[in-house]
């Protein structure tokens, strides 16, 4: 059991380090979104995907170790929480302290990541709204106003002045 807990602490520390890397990348992404640099945004997104792959690898290891620990202590792996495991280790204060600390660190980094990701999401949504506004403005500028020409039956002919929306001059 002791070696399993030590393995768990090792895996969780590695996972925490990768979450810190991911948080740092997300913070860098915020400034890149504000700058509007799509090339850098693509690069940082690729780097994030690489780190997420590493995190997922450590998550699989963590799940396997937790499954082994649950089997040893005869608990259901689905209901066994890290903090519960730490509370069970009263006779091993060093391991209990290490598990509690890594639990708190992981919780803290997860909350910080959530905050940064929500901020990035809002920035991206604002950018998309601005792009949609710009596209609408460009489309409305291309459409010329209708003339006030009437035919013999006193109906508006609805002809437009200047270029037509969607026209393309192939002679240029």
Buried (B, 14 or more C-beta within 10 A) or exposed (E): EEEBBEBBBBBBBBBBBBBBBBBEBBBBBBEBBEEEEEEBBEEBEEBBEEBBEBBEBBBEBBEBBBEBBBEEEEBEEEEBEBEEBBEBBEEBEEBBEBBBBBBEBBEEBEEBBEEBBEBBEEBEEEEEEEEEEEEEEEEEEEEEEEEEEEEEEEEEEEEEEEEEEEEEEEEE
